[in-house]
Amino acid sequence: MDNSDRKRRDFILKLARTLGVASSVLLSPQLFAKSSKRSPVHLVSVKTVQKENNKQQLIFEFDGKIKRSLFSLHTPERIVLDLKHTSLKTPLRKIREKNSLIQGVRHAIRNNNDLRIVFDLANKAKANTKLSESKIGYRLELTLTGTATPEKSKQVAKKANRKHTTEQRDKKRTLARKQTKRRNKDRFIVAIDPGHGGKDPGAIGHNGTLEKDVVLKIATRLQQRINQQGDMKAFLTRDGDYYVSLRKRMDKARAEGADLFISIHADANPDRKLAGSSVYILSEHGASSEAARWLAKNENSYEAKLGGVSLENNNKVLSSLLLDLSQSATIDNSLGLAQKVLRELGGVNHLLRKQVESASFVVLKSPDIPSMLIETAFISNPNEERRLNTNHYQRKLANAMFHGIRRYHLAQKKHNGNFA
């Protein structure tokens, strides 16, 4: 927009505002009468200052001088601040800090132009105010003084309630896992995880193909292929277009007693010429971070299990040893599985890398479930995007994955006898 256009636009806007005000006055004389009344003062900011455990201060900033009144209400304990001819210019946020006297704050408009603010207190407190001039107008300091809040005892009670709730939830989960494993004891269970979904579309191809749609189709074909085997069963972590968090995907696999976890993706790269398949397992760094998480979980929950074996929460050394052994065996099995699947994918597509890669993907972090992540192809490559959209290529990819999984399963079955 050049300078003449801008001036013309500003003139038109100014004229419109002028005509709008004039017509309002002509059509509504009451409006003109009201304009002579006092303009409201605006509450522009609120700041909390924590003095000590039994003392708290709130600092209100106004763009003009205010008239206020203050009083207390009991059962429950509240402090009420009334501000004459005042309105909010910024929304009040919930004012509550550690050991805070204030448990909540509410506000309402009274008599059309008065603002009332109500502070819900943790216990009885005295309140006083001080008004002074400030750079933007006036500052009101509200100081609350009360007995030491029972915050610590409340926190202890909340922690105990959380622990009890967690224990009950963990007991239910453990029972569900046992029931699931009993139902599936004669079958090899494969968790198939179609990446992304819902609000997370994943990578997007040059022609608009969404990764979340393609991988779901491939995953569904793989599930059907596996379920044709009498000694195997597969389920999907998501069977439609909806979002599932990464941890929730892992939790679903554990709840179903999965023997394998396969996450399916379609990679993207700014270089549209890049093509090929690749397979990942968990890196040592990812295993270390997950080990720390599991040990912390063990200390703070009713029960943590690895492969059906409870970690001893009163013996950190033993827990750490069990976790390390479980993770090492899982990563070894993941590598064996990934190598077989990568070899099969090499018969369908060019391999981006001929060796199994390692990374700290969250979905690969189950310490006792062999897991791998498959990048089927580059959706950013126009040729691979086109092939990913065909039933024929989706079926070929699913069959390649199946043959790798099947070979791994039969080898494990021969070595271990069964998966009861």
N, C-alpha and C positions, 0 to 999 in steps of 0.2 A: 504494500500500500504506500503510494507516494505522499508527499506533504500536503498537496492540494486535496487529495481524497480524505486524508485524516482530518483536515480542517473542516471539510464539508460534513463528514460524519459527526464530529464533535458539535458542530452548529445544529445539526438536525436533532441530536440527542438532547442538547440544551433547550431547544425550542419545544420538544416533546414534553420535557419535564415541566417547563414553564406553563404550557397549555394544560397539562395534567393537574397541576396545583390550582390554577385559576378555575378550571371547570369544577374541581372538587369543592372549592369555596362557594361558587355560585350555586351548585346543586345542593350543598349541605352546609348551611350557615353554622350548624353546631360544631363542625370541624374547625372552623376559624376560632370559635369560642374556646375550644379545648386547647388550641395551640398556645393560648396565653397562659395556660397553667404551667406549673413547675415541671421541667423535663426530668425524667427518671435518672438516678445515679446508677452506674453499672458496676457490678462486682466483676473485676477483670482477672483476678488470680487468687489462689489460696495456697499457702505453704505450711507444712507441718514441721515443727521443731520439737524434737524429743529431748526434754530437759533431763529427766531421770525417770526411774521406774514409776514413781507416783506423781509425776508432774509432766504436763504436755502443753505446748503452746501452738496456736494456729494464728497465722498472719494473713489478713485479708487486705487486698489492695482495691481501692475504689477510685473512679475518675472524678469524684466530687464529694462534697461533705454529706454525711449521712446522719440520720436520727435512728437510734437503736434502743431496744429494751432487751433485758436478759432475765430469764427465770428458770427454775428447776421443776421437774416432775419426778415422781417416785413410783416404784413398783410397776414397770421397771424404771431404773434410773435414767433420766434424760435431761439434757440441757437444751433450752429453746432460745434461739436468737432471732428477734424480729427486726427487720430493716425497712424503714419507711421509704416509699417512693424509690425502690431499688429493684433492678432486674439483673439477671445473669447474662454476662457477655461470653462466658466460657462455662462449659458444663462442670458441675462439681464431681470430682472423682471420689471413689471410696477412700476415706482417710483411716488407715489402720496400719500400725507398725508393730514390731515386736514389743511386747510388754505395754502396748498402747492402752490408755484409758478408753479410747474411742473404739467402739465395736462396729459402728456403722453411721452413715449420715444420710439424711433425707431432706428434701426441700419442697416447698409449694408456694404458689402465688395466692395472696389473700387480699381482699378488697380491691381487686383488679390491678393494683400497682405496688403492693407491699410484699416483700420476700420473707418467708419464714424458713429457717434452717433448724433441723432437729438433730441432735447428736445422741446416739444410743451409747450408753456407758457400760463399762465392764463392772463398775461398782460406784458407790456414792462418791461425789466429788464436788468441791467448791469451784465457782467460776467467777472471774472478773474480767473487765475489758478496759482497754486504754486506746484512745483515739488521738492520732497525731497527723500532721501534714507530711506528705511524701512528694517525690519527684513527679508522680503522675496525678496526684490528687490528695487522697487521705489513706492512712493505714490504720487498721483496727487490729489490735492484738488481743486475742482471747486466751486466757491462761486457765488451765484446769489443774486443780490440785486435789488428790485423793489418797486413800490408803494404798499400799502396794497391791497391784493387781494380782489376782490368783492365776496369772498367765502360766506360771511354771507348772502348777498342779493341773491346769487345763491341758497343757501340752502332754503331760505324763498320761492323763486319762485318754486323750486322743490317740497317743501312741499305743496304749494298751488296747484300745478299741480297734485300731488299725491292725495290730498284731493278731487279735482274735479273728477279725474278718479275714485276714490273709491266711490264717491257719485253716479256717473253715473252707475257704476257696481252694487252697492247695489240697486239702483232703478230698474235696469233690473232684478236682482235676485228676488226682492220683487214682481215685476209684474209677473214673471214666476211662483213663488210660488202660487200667487193668482189664476192664470189661471189653474195651476195644481190642486189646491184644489177645484176649481169650477167643474172641470171635474170629480174629484173623490169624490165629497161631499156625494154621497150616498153609498160609499164603505169604508171599513176599510182597510187601506193601511199598508202593512207589508214590511219593508226593510230587506232583507235577505243578510247577509254579509259572503260569504265564505272567511275564513281567508287566508292570505298570497297570493301567485300568482306571476307569472313571475320570476324575479330574486330572489324572496324570496320563497324557497320551503317549509318553515316551518319545522316541525319535519320529520325525515326519519326513517322508520321502519327497522327492522333487515334484512328483505328481499328486501329492496329498495323501499317500498311504500312511496310516497310523500304525506305529509299532504295536500298540496294545491290541489292535484288531488282528493283525497277522499272527502274532505269537499265540493268541487264544485259539485260533484255528489249528495251528500246528500242534499245540498242547492237547486239544480235543482229539485229534487224529492219533496222537501217541497214546492217550488214555484208552481209546477204543482198541488199539493194537495190543496193548498190554493185557487188557481185560479179556481178550480172546484166549489167554493162557489160563488153564485151570488152577495153576499153582501161584498165580500172580494177581495182584489187584492194584489199580491206580486210581487216584482221586486228584482233583484240581483244587488249588488254593483259592482260585476264583473261577467261576463257571459262567461269568457274564461281564458286562462292562461296568464295573464298579471298583472303587478304590479299596485296597487292602494294605495296611502298613507293613513294612518289612518284618518287624518283630512278630506281627500277627500271622504272617505266612509261616514263620518258624514254629510258632505255637500250634498252628493247625497240624503241621507235620508231626509234632510230638504227641498231640492229642490222639491222632490216628495210629500211633505206633509205627510210623514210617521207618522202613529199612533203608530207603534212599530218598534224596531230595534233589530234584532236577529243576533248575530255573532257566526259562527259555526267553531269549531276547533277540533283537535284530539291531545291530550296531549302526552308528552313524559317524561320519567324519567330514570335515570341511573339504577334504580332497575327494571329489566325487568319483575319481578313478579307482579308489581303494576298494578292494573286493576280497571275499574269502570268509571262511568259518574259523572260529577259535573256541577253545574250551578253557575254563578257569576253575581252580580249586582255591581253598583258603590259604592265605600266606601265613608265615610264622608270626608276623606282626599282628595280623588279625586274630590269630589263635591266642596270643599273649593277652591282648586287650579283652578278649572274651573270657579268658581264664580269670582275670581280675574281677570281671563283672559277676561271674558265677560264684566265686568265693564270697564276694560281698552279699550276693543274694542268699547264699547258704547261711550267713551269719544273721540275716535279718528276716528270715522266713521260717515257716514250720518245717519244710522239707524240700531238699533239692536232690534230684536223682539223676544219675547217668547210666543209661542202659539198664534201668531197674535196680541199680545199686545205690543205696542212700549214702550221701556224703556225711561224714561225722562232723557235726557242727561244733563239737567240743574238742576236736583235734584238727587244728589247721594244717599241720604237717601232713597228716594222712589224707585230708581232703585235697590238698594241693597235689599230692602224689597220684591219687586216683584220677583227678582231673587231667593231669599231665599224661598219664598212661592212656586214658580214654581218647584225648585229643590226638595223640601220636598215632594210635591205631586207626582213628577215623580219617585222618589226613592220608595215611598210607592206603586205606581202602578207597578214598576219594580219588587218589592218583591212579590206582588200578582201573577204576571205573572210567575216569576221564580219558585215559589212554585208549581204552577199547572204543569208546564213543567217538573220539577224535579220528581214529583209524577208519571207522565206518563212514564218518562225514567226508573223509577224503575221497571216497568213492562217488560222492554226490556233488561236491563243490570243491573249488580250489581252497586250500588251507592257507589262511593268513600267516599262521605260524605252525610249524610241524611238531612243536612240543607243547605240552600242557602248560598254561600260564598260571600264576598265582596272584591273588589280589585280596584286599580286605573287604569284600562285599559282605554286607550285613546278613543277607540271606544264606550265606555259606557257613555261618558261625555256630551251628549246633554242634556241641562237643562230642556227641555220640551218634550222629547220623551222617554217614558219608554223603557229601553234597558237591554239586558242580553247577556251574553257570555256563550255558551254551549261547554264544553269539552265532546265530544261524547263518547270517549274511549281512551285508551292508545295505540297509534300506536307503542310504544316501547315494548309492550307485544306481543309476537309472536301469541298467540291465538286471541287477539283482532285485531291485524294487519290482520290476515287471514280473520276474520269475516268482518272487514271494507271493504275488497275488494269484498265482495259478494253483488249481487243485492238485495238479500233477506234481509240482515241485514241493508243495506242502506235504504231500504224501511221501515223497522220496526222503525228505528230511526227517519226518516222523519215523519212517521205517529204519533209517540209518541209526537214529537214537535207540530205537527198540532193539535192534540187533546187538548194539554195544551193551545195553542194559541186560539183555537176555544172556549174553556170553558171561558177563560179570556174575549174574545170579547163579547160573549153572556151576561156575567155578567155585563160588562160595558155598553152594549147596553140597557140592562134592567134598569140599574141605570140612565143612561143619556138620553135615548130615541133614539139618533142617534149620528153620528160623522160628522155632517155637519160643 
